[in-house]
Amino acid sequence: MGQVGLQYRVLPESIDTDLAKLEESIKNALPQGTELKMSETKPIAFGLKALHLLVVMEDKQGGVDLLEQAIAGVAGVQSVEVVQMGLL
């Protein structure tokens, strides 16, 4: 099996959410065998910013769903969206 690169856009619950703390919480919540390779903050609108995350994991059945559930379960996360996915 190979590896999968997943790019996510994570929207916080509020414009007051500390994105650095949110990123750290997400990093700590990632399932075993996944690695946060990159994080970037991008403006959306009206002061709202989103975290764009690049996560690498082994290509296995159900792994992407578990990863998305782990990110969505972090306090302060409003929504998680897959922006891009590909084999490495």
Number of C-alpha atoms within 10 A of each C-alpha: 6 9 14 19 20 20 20 21 20 26 22 21 13 13 13 10 15 11 20 12 11 18 22 10 15 21 18 13 16 19 16 8 9 17 15 17 12 11 16 12 15 12 10 10 8 7 9 15 19 20 20 21 22 19 20 21 21 17 16 11 8 8 16 17 9 13 19 17 15 16 22 19 15 17 12 19 19 13 15 19 13 14 13 11 15 11 12 11
